[in-house]
Amino acid sequence: MVFDVGETLLDNSREWGAWADWIGVSRHTFSTVLGAVTAAGRDNAETLHYFRPGFDVAHERQLRKRAGVGERIDSGDLYPDVRTGSAGLRKAGLWVGVARNQTARAAELLRALDLPVDGLATSGEWGVTKPSPEFFERVVDMTPAEAAGDVLYVGDHRDNDVVAAKAAGLRTALIRRGPWGYLWADDPLVRRDADWVIDSLHELPELLGKA
């Protein structure tokens, strides 16, 4: 069992609000444009380019860090079912991991939360990002699974999580929360490639028991 992070384990509302504050637009305006970008199926980072064409996300992250408003992840950002859901899966005998398109710094912040998981990695550490097949090869390699089909990848994004993981041979589940999860829960590609669509991590032990 391997989880995505943003809108799977973490509510991204505060971080997107921080970006809106950083570039000087209202949070309402920012979230509206983010929604339009999401609905168009484009990368959410493109939202920043609408307000500042040519926006260099990596450079601006460094500027935010120097200004004392850099990346931050704390327990308050976790969805309520994360600790209990992950612990329940481990108690049921499953290996539980986390792998996501995020910076190496985000990996440090996530590890500091001491989540009940067996492994954790980010694209910033691996040097490869979703939806590339190489990312999911690394996901499988981080687990004790003998084959890709023995790994369930859980995320909220149709293209980066469900479709890409299924193409790499993994089993998949889309979690219906955050803008992407709700928008794509009934999408034809999700219906084709997701083994399950869930609303909570607490559903997984029973579903896996029936599989």
N, CA and C atoms as a LAMMPS dump frame, in Angstrom:
ITEM: TIMESTEP
0
ITEM: NUMBER OF ATOMS
633
ITEM: BOX BOUNDS ff ff ff
-5.0000000000000000e+02 5.0000000000000000e+02
-5.0000000000000000e+02 5.0000000000000000e+02
-5.0000000000000000e+02 5.0000000000000000e+02
ITEM: ATOMS id mol type element x y z
1 1 1 N 0.851 -1.181 0
2 1 2 C 0 0 0
3 1 3 C 0.893 1.239 0
4 2 1 N 0.734 2.1 -1.012
5 2 2 C 1.526 3.33 -1.074
6 2 3 C 0.583 4.5 -1.348
7 3 1 N 0.768 5.555 -0.575
8 3 2 C -0.092 6.73 -0.68
9 3 3 C 0.596 7.898 -1.376
10 4 1 N -0.167 8.616 -2.196
11 4 2 C 0.158 9.97 -2.614
12 4 3 C 0.072 10.856 -1.361
13 5 1 N 0.446 12.124 -1.479
14 5 2 C 0.427 13.007 -0.306
15 5 3 C -0.642 14.091 -0.41
16 6 1 N -0.445 15.048 -1.35
17 6 2 C -1.358 16.183 -1.436
18 6 3 C -2.778 15.762 -1.745
19 7 1 N -3.727 16.154 -0.916
20 7 2 C -5.146 15.84 -0.999
21 7 3 C -5.438 14.348 -0.876
22 8 1 N -4.433 13.576 -0.485
23 8 2 C -4.638 12.177 -0.095
24 8 3 C -4.378 12.062 1.4
25 9 1 N -3.201 12.52 1.824
26 9 2 C -2.882 12.576 3.251
27 9 3 C -2.967 13.997 3.794
28 10 1 N -2.595 14.972 2.965
29 10 2 C -2.549 16.365 3.405
30 10 3 C -3.615 17.206 2.723
31 11 1 N -4.276 18.051 3.49
32 11 2 C -5.151 19.082 2.95
33 11 3 C -4.25 20.238 2.5
34 12 1 N -4.255 20.545 1.209
35 12 2 C -3.355 21.564 0.663
36 12 3 C -3.861 22.99 0.784
37 13 1 N -4.986 23.197 1.467
38 13 2 C -5.596 24.526 1.505
39 13 3 C -4.642 25.594 2.027
40 14 1 N -3.933 25.298 3.102
41 14 2 C -3.054 26.315 3.685
42 14 3 C -1.9 26.656 2.749
43 15 1 N -1.324 25.642 2.103
44 15 2 C -0.194 25.902 1.213
45 15 3 C -0.611 26.712 -0.007
46 16 1 N -1.764 26.405 -0.598
47 16 2 C -2.223 27.212 -1.725
48 16 3 C -2.537 28.627 -1.267
49 17 1 N -3.077 28.763 -0.061
50 17 2 C -3.321 30.104 0.472
51 17 3 C -2.03 30.883 0.634
52 18 1 N -0.96 30.194 1.05
53 18 2 C 0.342 30.845 1.205
54 18 3 C 0.88 31.334 -0.135
55 19 1 N 0.664 30.549 -1.194
56 19 2 C 1.092 30.994 -2.521
57 19 3 C 0.286 32.209 -2.974
58 20 1 N -1.017 32.209 -2.706
59 20 2 C -1.839 33.367 -3.069
60 20 3 C -1.332 34.619 -2.356
61 21 1 N -1.049 34.499 -1.069
62 21 2 C -0.52 35.638 -0.304
63 21 3 C 0.821 36.092 -0.865
64 22 1 N 1.659 35.127 -1.256
65 22 2 C 3.01 35.448 -1.725
66 22 3 C 2.984 36.265 -3.014
67 23 1 N 2.078 35.897 -3.929
68 23 2 C 2.036 36.625 -5.2
69 23 3 C 1.078 37.812 -5.168
70 24 1 N 0.401 37.999 -4.043
71 24 2 C -0.404 39.203 -3.853
72 24 3 C -1.764 39.199 -4.519
73 25 1 N -2.419 38.031 -4.567
74 25 2 C -3.796 37.98 -5.068
75 25 3 C -4.683 37.41 -3.979
76 26 1 N -5.966 37.71 -4.062
77 26 2 C -6.868 37.208 -3.026
78 26 3 C -6.953 35.69 -3.099
79 27 1 N -7.171 35.073 -1.954
80 27 2 C -7.272 33.613 -1.92
81 27 3 C -8.475 33.123 -2.716
82 28 1 N -9.548 33.902 -2.718
83 28 2 C -10.728 33.519 -3.491
84 28 3 C -10.404 33.5 -4.986
85 29 1 N -9.738 34.547 -5.465
86 29 2 C -9.369 34.607 -6.884
87 29 3 C -8.433 33.462 -7.242
88 30 1 N -7.459 33.235 -6.38
89 30 2 C -6.489 32.165 -6.632
90 30 3 C -7.193 30.813 -6.723
91 31 1 N -8.088 30.531 -5.778
92 31 2 C -8.756 29.227 -5.761
93 31 3 C -9.661 29.061 -6.968
94 32 1 N -10.251 30.154 -7.451
95 32 2 C -11.103 30.071 -8.636
96 32 3 C -10.289 29.707 -9.867
97 33 1 N -9.13 30.334 -10.033
98 33 2 C -8.265 30.025 -11.172
99 33 3 C -7.707 28.611 -11.035
100 34 1 N -7.339 28.22 -9.818
101 34 2 C -6.869 26.854 -9.574
102 34 3 C -7.938 25.846 -9.997
103 35 1 N -9.183 26.149 -9.696
104 35 2 C -10.276 25.267 -10.095
105 35 3 C -10.4 25.148 -11.601
106 36 1 N -10.223 26.265 -12.301
107 36 2 C -10.303 26.241 -13.767
108 36 3 C -9.169 25.425 -14.362
109 37 1 N -7.969 25.581 -13.802
110 37 2 C -6.819 24.806 -14.27
111 37 3 C -7.057 23.319 -14.026
112 38 1 N -7.597 22.997 -12.867
113 38 2 C -7.899 21.607 -12.52
114 38 3 C -8.906 21.012 -13.486
115 39 1 N -9.985 21.765 -13.741
116 39 2 C -11.045 21.269 -14.621
117 39 3 C -10.534 21.029 -16.036
118 40 1 N -9.515 21.794 -16.437
119 40 2 C -8.938 21.63 -17.775
120 40 3 C -7.952 20.471 -17.827
121 41 1 N -7.674 19.847 -16.674
122 41 2 C -6.77 18.703 -16.633
123 41 3 C -5.31 19.074 -16.733
124 42 1 N -4.97 20.324 -16.399
125 42 2 C -3.583 20.77 -16.501
126 42 3 C -2.914 20.73 -15.131
127 43 1 N -1.586 20.817 -15.119
128 43 2 C -0.819 20.776 -13.886
129 43 3 C -1.194 21.974 -13.022
130 44 1 N -1.439 21.722 -11.725
131 44 2 C -1.912 22.807 -10.861
132 44 3 C -0.913 23.947 -10.718
133 45 1 N 0.391 23.667 -10.934
134 45 2 C 1.396 24.731 -10.838
135 45 3 C 1.191 25.798 -11.904
136 46 1 N 0.462 25.451 -12.977
137 46 2 C 0.186 26.437 -14.022
138 46 3 C -0.645 27.605 -13.495
139 47 1 N -1.351 27.39 -12.39
140 47 2 C -2.14 28.463 -11.798
141 47 3 C -1.289 29.699 -11.558
142 48 1 N -0.076 29.488 -11.063
143 48 2 C 0.804 30.613 -10.741
144 48 3 C 1.197 31.403 -11.982
145 49 1 N 1.261 30.733 -13.143
146 49 2 C 1.66 31.41 -14.375
147 49 3 C 0.57 32.346 -14.891
148 50 1 N -0.68 32.1 -14.518
149 50 2 C -1.747 33.011 -14.92
150 50 3 C -1.562 34.378 -14.275
151 51 1 N -1.052 34.386 -13.081
152 51 2 C -0.856 35.648 -12.376
153 51 3 C 0.514 36.259 -12.656
154 52 1 N 1.505 35.393 -12.853
155 52 2 C 2.854 35.848 -13.156
156 52 3 C 3.436 34.986 -14.271
157 53 1 N 3.274 35.378 -15.531
158 53 2 C 3.82 34.586 -16.637
159 53 3 C 5.32 34.33 -16.45
160 54 1 N 5.74 33.097 -16.71
161 54 2 C 7.146 32.747 -16.534
162 54 3 C 7.545 32.504 -15.091
163 55 1 N 6.57 32.318 -14.226
164 55 2 C 6.826 32.13 -12.79
165 55 3 C 7.745 30.939 -12.56
166 56 1 N 8.843 31.162 -11.854
167 56 2 C 9.822 30.12 -11.546
168 56 3 C 9.532 29.589 -10.148
169 57 1 N 8.845 28.446 -10.065
170 57 2 C 8.391 27.932 -8.776
171 57 3 C 9.567 27.626 -7.853
172 58 1 N 10.604 26.979 -8.385
173 58 2 C 11.753 26.61 -7.543
174 58 3 C 12.43 27.856 -6.969
175 59 1 N 12.603 28.867 -7.8
176 59 2 C 13.236 30.109 -7.34
177 59 3 C 12.372 30.799 -6.29
178 60 1 N 11.071 30.858 -6.55
179 60 2 C 10.174 31.51 -5.599
180 60 3 C 10.1 30.749 -4.275
181 61 1 N 10.251 29.421 -4.329
182 61 2 C 10.307 28.649 -3.077
183 61 3 C 11.496 29.102 -2.23
184 62 1 N 12.632 29.324 -2.883
185 62 2 C 13.815 29.784 -2.165
186 62 3 C 13.59 31.171 -1.578
187 63 1 N 12.941 32.046 -2.339
188 63 2 C 12.644 33.386 -1.826
189 63 3 C 11.693 33.32 -0.636
190 64 1 N 10.714 32.45 -0.715
191 64 2 C 9.805 32.286 0.419
192 64 3 C 10.55 31.793 1.656
193 65 1 N 11.457 30.857 1.435
194 65 2 C 12.238 30.322 2.555
195 65 3 C 13.048 31.425 3.217
196 66 1 N 13.709 32.255 2.405
197 66 2 C 14.519 33.349 2.957
198 66 3 C 13.664 34.377 3.689
199 67 1 N 12.409 34.493 3.247
200 67 2 C 11.507 35.454 3.883
201 67 3 C 10.829 34.875 5.121
202 68 1 N 11.137 33.619 5.446
203 68 2 C 10.561 32.995 6.637
204 68 3 C 9.178 32.426 6.435
205 69 1 N 8.758 32.266 5.165
206 69 2 C 7.434 31.705 4.886
207 69 3 C 7.576 30.536 3.9
208 70 1 N 8.61 29.72 4.117
209 70 2 C 8.88 28.591 3.232
210 70 3 C 7.947 27.416 3.466
211 71 1 N 8.294 26.287 2.822
212 71 2 C 7.468 25.086 2.945
213 71 3 C 7.246 24.726 4.407
214 72 1 N 6.036 24.36 4.702
215 72 2 C 5.694 23.973 6.064
216 72 3 C 4.631 22.895 6.005
217 73 1 N 4.826 21.837 6.745
218 73 2 C 3.836 20.773 6.886
219 73 3 C 3.766 20.423 8.358
220 74 1 N 2.582 20.453 8.92
221 74 2 C 2.449 20.04 10.317
222 74 3 C 1.223 19.156 10.475
223 75 1 N 1.035 18.639 11.665
224 75 2 C -0.043 17.676 11.9
225 75 3 C -1.415 18.25 11.59
226 76 1 N -1.56 19.565 11.71
227 76 2 C -2.838 20.189 11.412
228 76 3 C -3.226 20.114 9.952
229 77 1 N -2.259 19.824 9.084
230 77 2 C -2.545 19.696 7.654
231 77 3 C -3.021 18.297 7.275
232 78 1 N -2.873 17.333 8.162
233 78 2 C -3.275 15.962 7.858
234 78 3 C -4.794 15.808 7.88
235 79 1 N -5.316 15.01 6.952
236 79 2 C -6.73 14.665 7.037
237 79 3 C -6.939 13.796 8.279
238 80 1 N -8.131 13.866 8.893
239 80 2 C -8.363 13.206 10.184
240 80 3 C -8.148 11.697 10.201
241 81 1 N -8.273 11.034 9.037
242 81 2 C -8.168 9.578 9.023
243 81 3 C -6.759 9.061 8.743
244 82 1 N -5.779 9.957 8.605
245 82 2 C -4.455 9.532 8.142
246 82 3 C -3.746 8.638 9.157
247 83 1 N -3.618 9.102 10.383
248 83 2 C -2.885 8.304 11.375
249 83 3 C -3.62 7.011 11.718
250 84 1 N -4.908 7.114 11.962
251 84 2 C -5.661 5.916 12.334
252 84 3 C -5.789 4.961 11.147
253 85 1 N -5.985 5.518 9.962
254 85 2 C -6.117 4.67 8.78
255 85 3 C -4.831 3.933 8.46
256 86 1 N -3.698 4.643 8.495
257 86 2 C -2.41 4.008 8.219
258 86 3 C -2.077 2.97 9.279
259 87 1 N -2.324 3.322 10.542
260 87 2 C -2.043 2.377 11.627
261 87 3 C -2.898 1.124 11.492
262 88 1 N -4.162 1.28 11.084
263 88 2 C -5.04 0.141 10.918
264 88 3 C -4.576 -0.792 9.811
265 89 1 N -4.055 -0.205 8.726
266 89 2 C -3.54 -1.027 7.626
267 89 3 C -2.312 -1.82 8.065
268 90 1 N -1.451 -1.182 8.828
269 90 2 C -0.259 -1.892 9.317
270 90 3 C -0.654 -2.992 10.297
271 91 1 N -1.641 -2.705 11.127
272 91 2 C -2.106 -3.707 12.082
273 91 3 C -2.669 -4.922 11.347
274 92 1 N -3.244 -4.668 10.154
275 92 2 C -3.794 -5.76 9.347
276 92 3 C -2.706 -6.526 8.605
277 93 1 N -1.44 -6.102 8.783
278 93 2 C -0.322 -6.825 8.194
279 93 3 C 0.189 -6.282 6.876
280 94 1 N -0.277 -5.087 6.479
281 94 2 C 0.149 -4.499 5.219
282 94 3 C 1.368 -3.598 5.407
283 95 1 N 2.244 -3.603 4.419
284 95 2 C 3.347 -2.644 4.364
285 95 3 C 2.77 -1.341 3.821
286 96 1 N 3.032 -0.229 4.5
287 96 2 C 2.442 1.061 4.126
288 96 3 C 3.549 2.069 3.823
289 97 1 N 3.466 2.702 2.646
290 97 2 C 4.456 3.69 2.26
291 97 3 C 3.817 4.961 1.718
292 98 1 N 4.668 5.956 1.508
293 98 2 C 4.246 7.254 0.964
294 98 3 C 5.222 7.639 -0.131
295 99 1 N 4.705 8.024 -1.3
296 99 2 C 5.575 8.469 -2.396
297 99 3 C 4.818 9.496 -3.227
298 100 1 N 5.448 10.643 -3.443
299 100 2 C 4.704 11.763 -4.037
300 100 3 C 5.636 12.699 -4.79
301 101 1 N 5.093 13.444 -5.759
302 101 2 C 5.817 14.523 -6.423
303 101 3 C 5.955 15.699 -5.462
304 102 1 N 7.032 15.717 -4.706
305 102 2 C 7.309 16.833 -3.806
306 102 3 C 8.812 16.99 -3.657
307 103 1 N 9.211 18.078 -3.029
308 103 2 C 10.622 18.378 -2.862
309 103 3 C 11.273 17.491 -1.804
310 104 1 N 12.603 17.492 -1.812
311 104 2 C 13.335 16.771 -0.766
312 104 3 C 13.043 17.391 0.596
313 105 1 N 12.852 18.704 0.617
314 105 2 C 12.512 19.382 1.873
315 105 3 C 11.167 18.888 2.407
316 106 1 N 10.202 18.675 1.508
317 106 2 C 8.903 18.158 1.933
318 106 3 C 9.043 16.776 2.559
319 107 1 N 9.973 15.982 2.032
320 107 2 C 10.213 14.659 2.613
321 107 3 C 10.685 14.793 4.058
322 108 1 N 11.571 15.737 4.313
323 108 2 C 12.05 15.969 5.682
324 108 3 C 10.892 16.36 6.598
325 109 1 N 10.028 17.24 6.102
326 109 2 C 8.901 17.708 6.909
327 109 3 C 7.919 16.572 7.184
328 110 1 N 7.689 15.734 6.192
329 110 2 C 6.778 14.604 6.379
330 110 3 C 7.347 13.601 7.374
331 111 1 N 8.645 13.337 7.287
332 111 2 C 9.256 12.392 8.239
333 111 3 C 9.177 12.923 9.668
334 112 1 N 9.235 14.231 9.81
335 112 2 C 9.161 14.823 11.146
336 112 3 C 7.797 14.619 11.792
337 113 1 N 6.776 14.316 10.983
338 113 2 C 5.444 14.063 11.533
339 113 3 C 5.331 12.684 12.171
340 114 1 N 6.328 11.821 11.931
341 114 2 C 6.353 10.482 12.508
342 114 3 C 5.059 9.73 12.201
343 115 1 N 4.726 9.667 10.926
344 115 2 C 3.521 8.958 10.504
345 115 3 C 3.705 7.445 10.685
346 116 1 N 2.615 6.719 10.912
347 116 2 C 2.713 5.252 11.057
348 116 3 C 2.845 4.581 9.691
349 117 1 N 3.999 4.778 9.051
350 117 2 C 4.263 4.175 7.741
351 117 3 C 5.625 3.498 7.77
352 118 1 N 5.853 2.615 6.798
353 118 2 C 7.087 1.85 6.741
354 118 3 C 8.142 2.456 5.821
355 119 1 N 7.722 3.329 4.919
356 119 2 C 8.669 3.949 3.999
357 119 3 C 8.102 5.248 3.459
358 120 1 N 8.984 6.199 3.105
359 120 2 C 8.537 7.499 2.616
360 120 3 C 9.592 8.064 1.672
361 121 1 N 9.157 8.555 0.525
362 121 2 C 10.089 9.142 -0.443
363 121 3 C 9.341 10.165 -1.291
364 122 1 N 10.094 11.104 -1.891
365 122 2 C 9.501 12.092 -2.785
366 122 3 C 10.28 12.137 -4.093
367 123 1 N 9.649 12.723 -5.094
368 123 2 C 10.288 12.84 -6.4
369 123 3 C 11.562 13.664 -6.31
370 124 1 N 11.598 14.63 -5.386
371 124 2 C 12.791 15.445 -5.216
372 124 3 C 13.991 14.631 -4.772
373 125 1 N 13.734 13.56 -4.027
374 125 2 C 14.812 12.663 -3.601
375 125 3 C 15.188 11.688 -4.713
376 126 1 N 14.204 11.251 -5.474
377 126 2 C 14.445 10.256 -6.501
378 126 3 C 14.951 10.847 -7.814
379 127 1 N 14.621 12.104 -8.078
380 127 2 C 14.998 12.71 -9.343
381 127 3 C 14.129 12.249 -10.503
382 128 1 N 12.93 11.778 -10.202
383 128 2 C 11.984 11.35 -11.235
384 128 3 C 10.581 11.644 -10.716
385 129 1 N 9.699 12.083 -11.606
386 129 2 C 8.389 12.547 -11.178
387 129 3 C 7.247 11.767 -11.833
388 130 1 N 6.118 11.762 -11.144
389 130 2 C 4.889 11.256 -11.761
390 130 3 C 4.514 12.192 -12.913
391 131 1 N 3.932 11.672 -13.968
392 131 2 C 3.396 10.319 -14.156
393 131 3 C 4.341 9.359 -14.891
394 132 1 N 5.634 9.603 -14.837
395 132 2 C 6.562 8.75 -15.585
396 132 3 C 6.55 7.319 -15.044
397 133 1 N 6.709 6.327 -15.922
398 133 2 C 6.758 4.924 -15.469
399 133 3 C 7.896 4.687 -14.481
400 134 1 N 9.011 5.441 -14.638
401 134 2 C 10.156 5.263 -13.744
402 134 3 C 9.798 5.589 -12.304
403 135 1 N 8.906 6.561 -12.104
404 135 2 C 8.47 6.892 -10.743
405 135 3 C 7.814 5.677 -10.098
406 136 1 N 6.939 5.022 -10.839
407 136 2 C 6.213 3.893 -10.261
408 136 3 C 7.091 2.655 -10.144
409 137 1 N 8.117 2.56 -10.962
410 137 2 C 9.109 1.505 -10.75
411 137 3 C 9.794 1.704 -9.402
412 138 1 N 10.103 2.957 -9.087
413 138 2 C 10.715 3.254 -7.786
414 138 3 C 9.742 2.974 -6.647
415 139 1 N 8.459 3.253 -6.877
416 139 2 C 7.442 2.953 -5.867
417 139 3 C 7.446 1.463 -5.548
418 140 1 N 7.413 0.636 -6.587
419 140 2 C 7.407 -0.812 -6.372
420 140 3 C 8.689 -1.259 -5.684
421 141 1 N 9.828 -0.689 -6.114
422 141 2 C 11.121 -1.069 -5.537
423 141 3 C 11.222 -0.735 -4.048
424 142 1 N 10.495 0.296 -3.602
425 142 2 C 10.599 0.689 -2.195
426 142 3 C 9.812 -0.251 -1.282
427 143 1 N 8.949 -1.056 -1.877
428 143 2 C 8.121 -1.969 -1.092
429 143 3 C 8.728 -3.37 -1.088
430 144 1 N 8.242 -4.255 -0.246
431 144 2 C 8.7 -5.648 -0.278
432 144 3 C 7.953 -6.496 -1.299
433 145 1 N 7.106 -5.871 -2.12
434 145 2 C 6.301 -6.622 -3.076
435 145 3 C 7.168 -7.302 -4.123
436 146 1 N 6.724 -8.467 -4.576
437 146 2 C 7.438 -9.211 -5.604
438 146 3 C 7.076 -8.744 -7.012
439 147 1 N 5.926 -8.094 -7.156
440 147 2 C 5.483 -7.645 -8.473
441 147 3 C 4.66 -6.372 -8.317
442 148 1 N 4.598 -5.584 -9.404
443 148 2 C 3.851 -4.33 -9.368
444 148 3 C 2.386 -4.55 -9.013
445 149 1 N 1.816 -5.662 -9.481
446 149 2 C 0.415 -5.943 -9.216
447 149 3 C 0.098 -6.237 -7.769
448 150 1 N 1.135 -6.385 -6.945
449 150 2 C 0.935 -6.602 -5.506
450 150 3 C 0.875 -5.292 -4.735
451 151 1 N 1.047 -4.159 -5.443
452 151 2 C 1.073 -2.838 -4.797
453 151 3 C -0.186 -2.06 -5.16
454 152 1 N -0.845 -1.497 -4.162
455 152 2 C -1.981 -0.597 -4.377
456 152 3 C -1.507 0.833 -4.17
457 153 1 N -1.687 1.684 -5.198
458 153 2 C -1.327 3.101 -5.083
459 153 3 C -2.604 3.902 -4.925
460 154 1 N -2.656 4.732 -3.885
461 154 2 C -3.851 5.514 -3.552
462 154 3 C -3.557 6.991 -3.747
463 155 1 N -4.358 7.666 -4.565
464 155 2 C -4.168 9.093 -4.795
465 155 3 C -5.453 9.759 -5.227
466 156 1 N -5.38 11.067 -5.425
467 156 2 C -6.561 11.854 -5.771
468 156 3 C -6.576 12.308 -7.228
469 157 1 N -5.484 12.065 -7.971
470 157 2 C -5.327 12.639 -9.306
471 157 3 C -5.545 11.571 -10.377
472 158 1 N -6.426 11.864 -11.32
473 158 2 C -6.733 10.905 -12.383
474 158 3 C -5.488 10.508 -13.176
475 159 1 N -4.788 11.509 -13.727
476 159 2 C -3.697 11.222 -14.653
477 159 3 C -2.411 10.804 -13.942
478 160 1 N -2.029 11.551 -12.926
479 160 2 C -0.759 11.289 -12.247
480 160 3 C -0.798 10.063 -11.343
481 161 1 N -1.97 9.762 -10.809
482 161 2 C -2.075 8.668 -9.845
483 161 3 C -2.737 7.427 -10.454
484 162 1 N -3.995 7.558 -10.814
485 162 2 C -4.755 6.367 -11.233
486 162 3 C -4.294 5.833 -12.588
487 163 1 N -4.326 6.685 -13.609
488 163 2 C -4 6.209 -14.957
489 163 3 C -2.535 5.794 -15.057
490 164 1 N -1.635 6.615 -14.512
491 164 2 C -0.197 6.319 -14.613
492 164 3 C 0.184 5.086 -13.818
493 165 1 N -0.355 4.944 -12.614
494 165 2 C -0.023 3.775 -11.797
495 165 3 C -0.567 2.499 -12.427
496 166 1 N -1.784 2.56 -12.97
497 166 2 C -2.365 1.383 -13.614
498 166 3 C -1.544 0.977 -14.838
499 167 1 N -1.082 1.975 -15.616
500 167 2 C -0.262 1.683 -16.792
501 167 3 C 1.056 1.022 -16.403
502 168 1 N 1.533 1.322 -15.196
503 168 2 C 2.779 0.726 -14.708
504 168 3 C 2.556 -0.635 -14.058
505 169 1 N 1.309 -1.092 -14.031
506 169 2 C 1.016 -2.428 -13.522
507 169 3 C 0.551 -2.495 -12.088
508 170 1 N 0.408 -1.342 -11.41
509 170 2 C -0.04 -1.338 -10.025
510 170 3 C -1.558 -1.395 -9.962
511 171 1 N -2.082 -1.765 -8.827
512 171 2 C -3.497 -1.598 -8.551
513 171 3 C -3.693 -0.168 -8.067
514 172 1 N -4.915 0.36 -8.21
515 172 2 C -5.115 1.773 -7.916
516 172 3 C -6.422 2.03 -7.177
517 173 1 N -6.401 3.109 -6.39
518 173 2 C -7.618 3.611 -5.758
519 173 3 C -7.588 5.127 -5.817
520 174 1 N -8.688 5.723 -6.198
521 174 2 C -8.82 7.184 -6.166
522 174 3 C -9.577 7.563 -4.913
523 175 1 N -9.041 8.515 -4.162
524 175 2 C -9.725 8.979 -2.956
525 175 3 C -10.466 10.261 -3.289
526 176 1 N -11.731 10.297 -2.948
527 176 2 C -12.619 11.386 -3.316
528 176 3 C -12.553 12.496 -2.257
529 177 1 N -11.5 13.306 -2.356
530 177 2 C -11.405 14.522 -1.542
531 177 3 C -10.396 15.456 -2.193
532 178 1 N -10.479 16.734 -1.821
533 178 2 C -9.704 17.721 -2.55
534 178 3 C -10.335 17.946 -3.911
535 179 1 N -9.988 19.026 -4.612
536 179 2 C -10.654 19.356 -5.883
537 179 3 C -10.534 18.265 -6.938
538 180 1 N -9.359 17.637 -7.056
539 180 2 C -9.158 16.616 -8.089
540 180 3 C -9.963 15.355 -7.789
541 181 1 N -9.956 14.942 -6.536
542 181 2 C -10.674 13.732 -6.172
543 181 3 C -12.161 13.827 -6.451
544 182 1 N -12.762 14.97 -6.115
545 182 2 C -14.184 15.147 -6.374
546 182 3 C -14.469 15.307 -7.863
547 183 1 N -13.618 16.076 -8.554
548 183 2 C -13.846 16.348 -9.965
549 183 3 C -13.798 15.079 -10.807
550 184 1 N -12.872 14.166 -10.472
551 184 2 C -12.62 13.023 -11.333
552 184 3 C -13.139 11.687 -10.807
553 185 1 N -13.887 11.719 -9.725
554 185 2 C -14.353 10.453 -9.134
555 185 3 C -15.184 9.621 -10.109
556 186 1 N -15.949 10.268 -10.974
557 186 2 C -16.801 9.545 -11.916
558 186 3 C -16.303 9.654 -13.353
559 187 1 N -15.061 10.067 -13.529
560 187 2 C -14.49 10.21 -14.853
561 187 3 C -14.361 8.836 -15.534
562 188 1 N -14.594 8.76 -16.844
563 188 2 C -14.492 7.463 -17.534
564 188 3 C -13.129 6.786 -17.371
565 189 1 N -12.042 7.565 -17.365
566 189 2 C -10.723 6.961 -17.199
567 189 3 C -10.53 6.414 -15.792
568 190 1 N -11.115 7.091 -14.816
569 190 2 C -11.052 6.586 -13.439
570 190 3 C -11.875 5.306 -13.329
571 191 1 N -13.053 5.308 -13.921
572 191 2 C -13.881 4.089 -13.887
573 191 3 C -13.165 2.926 -14.575
574 192 1 N -12.377 3.245 -15.59
575 192 2 C -11.644 2.203 -16.298
576 192 3 C -10.464 1.672 -15.492
577 193 1 N -9.713 2.565 -14.845
578 193 2 C -8.423 2.183 -14.273
579 193 3 C -8.386 2.055 -12.755
580 194 1 N -9.354 2.61 -12.045
581 194 2 C -9.334 2.519 -10.582
582 194 3 C -9.986 1.218 -10.12
583 195 1 N -9.281 0.486 -9.276
584 195 2 C -9.892 -0.696 -8.683
585 195 3 C -10.992 -0.293 -7.716
586 196 1 N -10.791 0.85 -7.045
587 196 2 C -11.799 1.371 -6.13
588 196 3 C -11.784 2.898 -6.147
589 197 1 N -12.928 3.473 -5.806
590 197 2 C -13.031 4.9 -5.477
591 197 3 C -13.505 4.953 -4.036
592 198 1 N -12.736 5.64 -3.184
593 198 2 C -13.023 5.625 -1.749
594 198 3 C -13.189 7.048 -1.221
595 199 1 N -13.798 7.159 -0.057
596 199 2 C -13.962 8.456 0.603
597 199 3 C -13.076 8.591 1.831
598 200 1 N -12.512 7.482 2.299
599 200 2 C -11.709 7.496 3.514
600 200 3 C -10.711 6.349 3.491
601 201 1 N -9.583 6.56 4.131
602 201 2 C -8.594 5.488 4.257
603 201 3 C -9.132 4.333 5.09
604 202 1 N -10.106 4.617 5.923
605 202 2 C -10.676 3.579 6.771
606 202 3 C -11.425 2.507 5.976
607 203 1 N -11.772 2.785 4.731
608 203 2 C -12.461 1.799 3.906
609 203 3 C -11.53 0.7 3.381
610 204 1 N -10.239 0.991 3.345
611 204 2 C -9.304 0.106 2.652
612 204 3 C -9.163 -1.301 3.259
613 205 1 N -9.066 -1.468 4.581
614 205 2 C -8.902 -2.833 5.099
615 205 3 C -10.026 -3.763 4.678
616 206 1 N -11.27 -3.295 4.723
617 206 2 C -12.388 -4.148 4.352
618 206 3 C -12.364 -4.454 2.858
619 207 1 N -12.074 -3.438 2.029
620 207 2 C -12.016 -3.661 0.594
621 207 3 C -10.931 -4.658 0.225
622 208 1 N -9.773 -4.52 0.837
623 208 2 C -8.67 -5.426 0.538
624 208 3 C -8.978 -6.84 1.028
625 209 1 N -9.747 -6.924 2.096
626 209 2 C -10.123 -8.239 2.609
627 209 3 C -11.048 -8.977 1.667
628 210 1 N -11.782 -8.217 0.844
629 210 2 C -12.708 -8.824 -0.114
630 210 3 C -12.05 -9.103 -1.45
631 211 1 N -10.852 -8.511 -1.656
632 211 2 C -10.224 -8.612 -2.986
633 211 3 C -9.751 -10.034 -3.268
